[in-house]
Amino acid sequence: MGTMKRSKFQNLIDNAPDIPTLPAVATKVIEVVRDADSTAEDLRQIICHDPVLSSRLMRMANSAYFGLPDELTDLQRAIVLLGFNSVRNLAFTACLQSLYKSEYRCGSFTASSLWMHSVSVAVISRMLAERIWPEFAEEAFLAGIVHDVGIIVEWNLLPERFEQVIRAFEGTGRPFGEAEKQALGFDHRDCGSAILRRWGLPKHLVRVARQHHGSRKEPASLNSESGALGDRLAALVHLAECICAERGNGFIDEPRDEERVMAVLGQIGCGHEEYRNIVDCTDEELDRARTILAL
């Protein structure tokens, strides 16, 4: 937390009328996300009762990103072929996307650029997880989608002060979080973790929103059995953000911390050569994800 006391910040979040809310169907998707016993049929029942979501999801499923040989026309078959976790993530992504459909612009910052960055981070986080912790690949995608959601809260909650953040950041070389704390008294990590808790998302996703730029107490390795899921996902999201910045997919032009990158690679047990190989593949992977990237 920055200069604002935590109790005052929480009161601001709890009582603000302009805090973004998810579409009603999204709250049902969140229940599926949270419940380890949820089934594909539970998800199908939610999606099929929302024609807009269903249509959007089928367009995503039939995109080049998934590369299926035949066009899917049936939601149940899409769930079977793509897998429950993939469809769950696509459904939540489609719901969250509505929050970024704004004409908001301040300097070089736009709502659509933040959305494109979030999906880029999600796609690359999944790429990294597939190489390092494949069992967490779909959770890594979800973590990437929500990691910067706190920025939505900032521009809705305090739009004039958020403009001060952008002005204090652009062209100065200062860290974005430092500019946030000076103008707002908190940063998007505070807002992100608060809104995800309010929405009822799992604790490991709340932790990603809180820790994706690192924390003061970080373990030397995240590969041990004691490595918390939230910490692992936060490390993947951080690396994905660094790759996005390097490849021009960041929504802000923030300096790359090479020392921090090397430290995170050591934590997750990924060699520098393997990391560079992943970086070299990202452009092709993101090209395939254009359907998801589009607003």
C-alpha positions in Angstrom: 0.0 0.0 0.0 1.2 3.5 -0.8 0.6 6.6 1.2 -3.1 6.0 1.9 -3.9 4.0 5.0 -5.3 0.6 4.2 -8.5 1.2 6.2 -9.2 4.4 4.3 -8.5 2.7 1.0 -10.8 -0.2 1.7 -13.5 2.2 2.7 -13.1 4.0 -0.6 -13.3 0.7 -2.5 -16.3 -0.6 -0.5 -18.4 2.6 -0.9 -17.5 3.9 -4.3 -20.5 4.0 -6.7 -18.3 3.9 -9.8 -16.4 0.6 -9.1 -16.8 -1.6 -12.2 -19.2 -4.6 -11.9 -19.1 -7.7 -14.0 -22.1 -8.8 -16.1 -24.5 -11.0 -14.2 -23.5 -14.1 -16.3 -19.9 -13.5 -15.2 -20.7 -14.0 -11.6 -22.0 -17.4 -12.5 -18.9 -18.2 -14.5 -16.8 -17.2 -11.4 -18.7 -19.8 -9.4 -17.6 -22.3 -11.9 -14.0 -21.0 -11.7 -14.1 -21.3 -7.9 -15.8 -24.7 -7.6 -13.3 -27.6 -8.3 -16.3 -29.9 -8.6 -17.9 -28.0 -11.5 -18.5 -29.9 -14.7 -18.7 -29.1 -18.3 -22.5 -29.4 -18.2 -22.6 -26.7 -15.4 -20.6 -24.4 -17.7 -22.7 -25.2 -20.8 -25.9 -24.4 -18.9 -24.6 -20.9 -18.0 -23.3 -20.1 -21.4 -26.3 -21.3 -23.4 -28.7 -19.0 -21.6 -26.7 -16.0 -22.7 -26.9 -15.7 -26.5 -24.3 -12.9 -26.7 -21.8 -14.8 -24.7 -22.5 -18.0 -26.5 -22.0 -16.4 -29.9 -18.8 -14.7 -28.8 -17.5 -17.9 -27.4 -18.2 -19.9 -30.5 -16.4 -17.3 -32.6 -13.4 -17.6 -30.3 -13.5 -21.4 -30.5 -13.5 -21.3 -34.3 -10.7 -18.8 -34.5 -7.3 -19.7 -36.0 -5.9 -19.7 -32.4 -7.3 -23.1 -31.7 -6.7 -24.5 -35.2 -9.5 -27.0 -35.2 -10.0 -28.9 -38.5 -13.8 -28.4 -38.7 -16.0 -25.5 -37.7 -17.8 -26.0 -34.4 -21.5 -25.3 -34.3 -22.4 -26.9 -31.0 -21.4 -25.6 -27.6 -21.3 -29.0 -26.0 -18.9 -30.2 -28.7 -16.7 -27.1 -28.2 -16.4 -27.9 -24.5 -15.4 -31.5 -25.3 -12.9 -30.6 -27.9 -11.3 -27.6 -26.3 -11.5 -28.8 -22.7 -13.5 -27.5 -19.7 -10.7 -25.2 -18.5 -10.1 -23.6 -21.9 -13.8 -22.9 -22.4 -14.2 -21.6 -18.8 -11.4 -19.2 -19.5 -12.8 -18.1 -22.8 -16.2 -17.5 -21.2 -14.7 -15.4 -18.4 -12.5 -13.5 -20.9 -15.6 -12.6 -23.0 -17.4 -11.4 -19.8 -14.4 -9.3 -18.6 -13.9 -7.8 -22.0 -17.1 -5.7 -21.7 -15.3 -3.6 -19.0 -12.7 -2.5 -21.5 -15.3 -1.3 -24.1 -14.7 2.3 -23.4 -13.6 5.4 -25.3 -11.4 6.4 -22.4 -8.1 8.0 -23.5 -5.5 9.9 -21.7 -2.2 10.6 -23.5 -1.1 7.4 -25.1 -3.2 5.3 -22.7 -6.5 3.8 -23.9 -8.8 1.2 -22.6 -8.4 -0.9 -25.7 -4.6 -0.8 -25.4 -4.9 -2.1 -21.8 -7.2 -4.9 -23.0 -4.8 -6.0 -25.8 -1.9 -5.9 -23.2 -3.9 -8.1 -20.8 -4.7 -10.7 -23.4 -1.1 -10.7 -24.7 0.1 -11.3 -21.1 -2.5 -14.1 -20.7 -1.4 -15.8 -23.9 2.3 -15.6 -23.1 1.7 -16.6 -19.4 0.1 -19.8 -20.7 3.1 -20.3 -23.1 5.5 -20.1 -20.2 3.4 -22.4 -18.0 3.2 -25.0 -20.7 7.0 -25.2 -20.7 7.5 -25.0 -16.9 4.4 -26.0 -15.0 2.0 -27.4 -17.6 -0.6 -28.4 -15.1 -1.1 -24.7 -14.4 -1.3 -23.5 -18.0 -5.0 -22.6 -18.0 -4.7 -20.9 -14.6 -1.8 -18.9 -16.0 -4.0 -17.6 -18.8 -6.7 -16.5 -16.3 -4.0 -14.8 -14.2 -2.8 -12.9 -17.2 -6.3 -11.7 -18.1 -6.9 -10.2 -14.6 -3.5 -9.0 -13.5 -4.0 -5.3 -14.4 -7.7 -5.1 -13.7 -6.9 -2.6 -11.0 -6.2 0.1 -13.6 -9.9 -0.1 -14.6 -10.8 0.7 -11.0 -8.4 3.7 -10.9 -9.8 5.5 -14.0 -13.4 4.8 -12.9 -12.9 5.7 -9.3 -10.7 8.8 -9.6 -10.5 9.8 -13.3 -8.9 13.3 -12.8 -6.2 11.9 -10.5 -5.6 9.0 -12.9 -4.9 11.6 -15.6 -2.3 13.0 -13.2 -0.8 9.5 -13.0 -0.4 9.3 -16.8 1.0 12.8 -17.0 3.5 12.1 -14.2 4.6 8.9 -15.9 4.8 9.5 -19.7 8.2 10.6 -20.9 9.7 10.8 -17.4 11.2 7.3 -17.1 9.5 6.9 -13.7 8.0 3.5 -12.7 4.2 3.5 -13.3 3.6 2.4 -9.7 5.5 5.3 -8.3 3.4 7.7 -10.3 0.2 6.0 -9.1 1.2 6.2 -5.4 2.1 9.9 -5.7 -1.2 10.9 -7.4 -3.6 8.4 -5.8 -2.0 7.2 -2.6 -2.2 3.6 -3.8 -1.5 1.6 -7.0 -3.2 -0.7 -9.4 -2.0 -3.8 -7.4 -4.0 -2.5 -4.4 -7.1 -1.9 -6.6 -6.7 -5.1 -8.5 -6.5 -7.4 -5.4 -9.4 -5.5 -3.8 -11.7 -5.8 -6.8 -10.9 -9.4 -7.4 -11.8 -10.2 -3.7 -15.0 -8.2 -4.1 -15.9 -10.2 -7.2 -15.2 -13.5 -5.3 -12.3 -14.8 -7.5 -10.0 -17.4 -6.1 -7.2 -16.4 -3.7 -4.4 -17.3 -6.1 -5.7 -14.8 -8.6 -6.1 -12.1 -6.0 -2.4 -12.8 -5.1 -1.4 -12.4 -8.8 -3.0 -9.0 -8.9 -1.2 -8.1 -5.7 2.3 -9.5 -6.5 2.8 -9.5 -10.3 5.5 -6.8 -9.9 7.2 -8.7 -7.2 7.1 -8.7 -3.4 9.6 -7.9 -0.6 9.7 -11.6 0.6 10.3 -13.9 -2.4 11.5 -17.5 -2.1 14.7 -18.5 -3.9 12.8 -21.2 -5.8 9.1 -21.7 -6.7 9.6 -25.3 -7.8 9.3 -26.9 -4.3 6.1 -28.5 -3.1 5.6 -25.5 -0.8 5.6 -23.1 -3.8 2.2 -21.4 -3.6 0.1 -21.3 -6.8 -0.4 -17.6 -6.5 3.4 -16.9 -6.3 4.1 -19.2 -9.3 1.4 -17.5 -11.4 2.6 -14.1 -10.4 6.2 -15.0 -11.5 4.9 -16.2 -14.9 2.8 -13.0 -15.4 5.7 -10.8 -14.5 7.9 -12.6 -17.2 5.0 -12.3 -19.7 4.8 -8.6 -19.0 8.6 -8.2 -19.6 8.2 -10.1 -22.9 5.3 -7.9 -23.9 7.3 -4.8 -23.2 10.2 -6.2 -25.3 8.0 -7.1 -28.2 6.0 -3.8 -28.2 2.9 -5.3 -26.6 2.9 -3.2 -23.4 0.2 -0.7 -22.8 2.8 1.6 -21.2 6.4 2.1 -22.0 8.0 1.1 -18.7 11.8 0.4 -18.4 12.7 -3.3 -18.4 14.4 -4.6 -15.3 16.9 -7.2 -16.6 18.1 -8.0 -13.1 14.6 -8.8 -12.0 14.0 -10.9 -15.0 17.0 -13.0 -14.2 15.9 -13.4 -10.6 12.5 -14.7 -11.6 14.0 -17.1 -14.2 16.1 -18.5 -11.3 13.0 -18.8 -9.1 11.0 -20.9 -11.7 14.0 -22.9 -12.9 14.0 -21.6 -16.5 17.3 -21.2 -18.2 18.0 -18.0 -20.1 18.3 -19.8 -23.5 15.0 -21.5 -23.0 13.5 -18.2 -22.1 14.8 -16.6 -25.3 13.3 -19.4 -27.3 9.9 -18.7 -25.8 10.4 -15.0 -26.5 11.1 -15.7 -30.2 7.8 -17.7 -30.5 5.6 -15.1 -29.0 4.8 -13.0 -32.1 3.4 -16.1 -33.9 1.4 -17.1 -30.9 -0.1 -13.6 -30.5 -0.9 -13.5 -34.2 -3.0 -16.6 -33.7 -4.8 -15.0 -30.8 -6.1 -12.0 -32.8 -9.7 -13.1 -32.4 -9.4 -12.9 -28.6 -7.4 -9.7 -28.8 -10.0 -7.8 -30.8 -12.5 -5.7 -29.0 
